Amino acid sequence: MTPRTLYRRIALAEVVTWALLLLGMVLKYVTRTTELGVKVFGLAHGVVFIAYCLITLVLWVTQRWTAREGLLGLLSAVPPFLTVWWERRLERRGRLDGGWRLGRGGDTPSNPAERVVAALLARPAVAVGVGVVAVVALTGVALVVGPPASTTQG
């Protein structure tokens, strides 16, 4: 799978889970029919959000994105539906072109971040496993910490 294909798929998944979460919020807060949509779609969106951010970090390193591009990539996951726009902007600018720069037969890693990414790309099954463990661990932390506390005063 190329960087372009991976980023396109995760950006689309992030948009879909945002839409489902917003639907759940309408059901909970507007129609007041059920909270189930927020619980189910909120968890799904959280998992995909974390995966999107991790993949953005990997592509930031392997595609040699600027700090601005990397930070905007991460921030694009916050407002609803912005990830697909961001992915298409990067594609138009050629920032998702080619294969994995640090993959087998690619560039020699020149810093610690590149060495980590190169090691993962050299072992795709391990990379998927590490990614799954990272997403599960970060999701667990988010569930323990919980949503931001309400600051409204009565």
Residue pairs with C-beta under 8 A, 6 or more apart in sequence:
2 96
2 98
2 99
2 100
3 59
3 62
3 63
3 96
3 98
3 99
3 100
4 91
4 96
4 97
6 55
6 59
7 55
7 56
7 59
7 87
7 90
7 96
8 87
8 91
10 48
10 51
10 52
10 55
10 83
11 52
11 83
11 84
11 86
11 87
12 83
12 84
13 48
13 51
13 52
14 45
14 48
14 49
14 52
14 77
14 83
15 80
15 81
15 83
15 84
17 41
17 44
17 45
17 48
17 49
18 45
18 80
18 81
19 80
19 81
20 37
20 41
20 44
20 45
21 37
21 38
21 41
21 42
21 44
21 45
22 80
23 37
23 41
24 36
24 37
24 38
24 39
24 40
24 41
24 42
25 37
25 38
27 33
27 34
27 35
27 36
27 37
27 38
28 34
28 35
28 37
28 38
43 139
46 139
46 142
47 135
47 139
49 77
50 134
50 135
50 138
50 139
50 142
51 131
51 135
52 77
52 83
53 74
53 77
54 131
54 134
54 135
55 131
56 70
56 73
56 74
56 77
57 70
57 74
58 117
58 120
59 65
59 73
59 96
60 69
60 70
60 73
61 102
61 113
61 114
61 116
61 117
62 100
62 101
62 102
62 114
62 117
62 121
63 95
63 96
63 101
64 101
65 73
65 95
69 90
69 95
72 86
73 86
73 90
76 82
76 83
76 85
76 86
77 83
87 96
90 96
99 106
100 106
100 121
101 107
102 109
102 114
102 117
102 118
102 121
103 118
103 121
103 122
104 121
104 122
106 118
106 121
107 114
109 115
109 117
109 118
120 126
120 127
120 130
121 127
